[in-house]
């Protein structure tokens, strides 16, 4: 059993106390307000009582857990701690002051850890006489349920400190991942791609925020789309984090924030907490527009490059459409393609097809849950309506989007994978830790490197190269980790020899 001090009685501090008290440690809880300390102790005790009532733990064990939580009225009460975890306001000067005061109280072997989510650990430790014992220990809310913690050694942190914190976290049943002292650490860094690429898609007029969220949620199997997540976390908070990480990475285009965010922040549209963000929340419930109706249209269909012939032919047959063998058939057929990384305009020109009759389907999304139909700037309405009617003929939902290299889903996935690859290339975290942190901390279906391996590294590389070529935007430049492994036929999760 360790004696652990926790400074700060907010949501994170309370969660950390509960986690380690339940793991068998003695917890000393301190805040500058004695009333806040007492309230926090009562709150944690109440959470333990709820578990007893549910039968998760027995009454005797619950009383033992509560008995290990010791409210403190002075910072000096933490003098005997082996680890002190700070979970206070995100201000560098305040954290530096607290750590300076702690150094005069605790023993030489005591670890000083910060639950900061945005400040550099090396900066926090810079005012300490012994920066080698300072590290980051970043949990996620709610702490007892989000079974992940980032351990962040600063430039001066001793390796033994990282090892001791890892053992402490794993002993409490959480996955410990180690991240370098870089902007966003691991989870917040990896999460930039979903947000920024979703925003970029809307900026380009490919589809609206509702369209992006539906494709990501239903077509890719994510729990929430990027705009739902922005509304949940708050645009004021997420907007600040996006700008901060962009600036801290010296304005690397990969992390460029969106011009769509500042006007909404200025208008006070922060999301759920203000009743309106990208969505409106009357009575706390998200208001989402109804799906567009399915057109009652038919037209001859020609199946071209990349199309799953068996699946689409079954739709054609069951819906009573006519399938033709040549794009120049006199019936003037709709020309259906399936593209990887390419926009429909480029594909039509490359293949010598009539762009007014071309439409494309995204082969990467879940064909049974949601299909994405892409049009060129000149695709005729009758062609779009017919293709929409065909793809929706078995009751599957269809999203119709404007021309875009990589549709929506491919773009989002490619950027998630590329960001994970860049984290690995920079040595910020190991491949295993990257995938575990993203899967647990962000709730993605898979980690970015595993996701890239599932799609195929060469295919992800091709999508990014197409995006960079068509848009001219350096944000799409492939990570060297991705490029080299794609060329060598290696797994993205594979370390260098």
Secondary structure, 3 states (H helix, E strand, C coil): CCEEEEECCCHHHHHHHHHHHHCCCEEEEECCCHHHHHHHHHHHHHHHHHHHHHCCCCHHHHHHHHHCEEEECCHHHHCCCCEEEECCCCCHHHHHHHHHHHHCCCCCCCEEEECCCCCCHHHHHCCCCCHHHEEEEEECCCCCCCCEEEEEECCCCCHHHHHHHHHHHHHCCCEEEECCCCCCCCHHHHCHHHHHHHHHHHHCCCCCHHHHHHHHHHHCCCCCCHHHHHHHHCHHHHHHHHHHHHHHCCCCHHHCCCHHHHHHHHCCCCEHHHCECCCECHHHCCECCCCCCCCCCCCCEEECCCCCHHHHHHHHHHHCCCEECCCCCCCCCEEEEEECCCCHHHHHHHHCCCHHHEEEEECCCCCCCEEEEEECCCCCHHHHHHHHHHHCCCCCEEEEECCCCCCCHHHHHHHHHHHHHHHHHCCCCCHHHHHHHHHHHHCCCCCHHHHHHHHCHHHHHHHHHHHHHHHCCHHHCCCHHHHHHHHHCCCCCCCCC
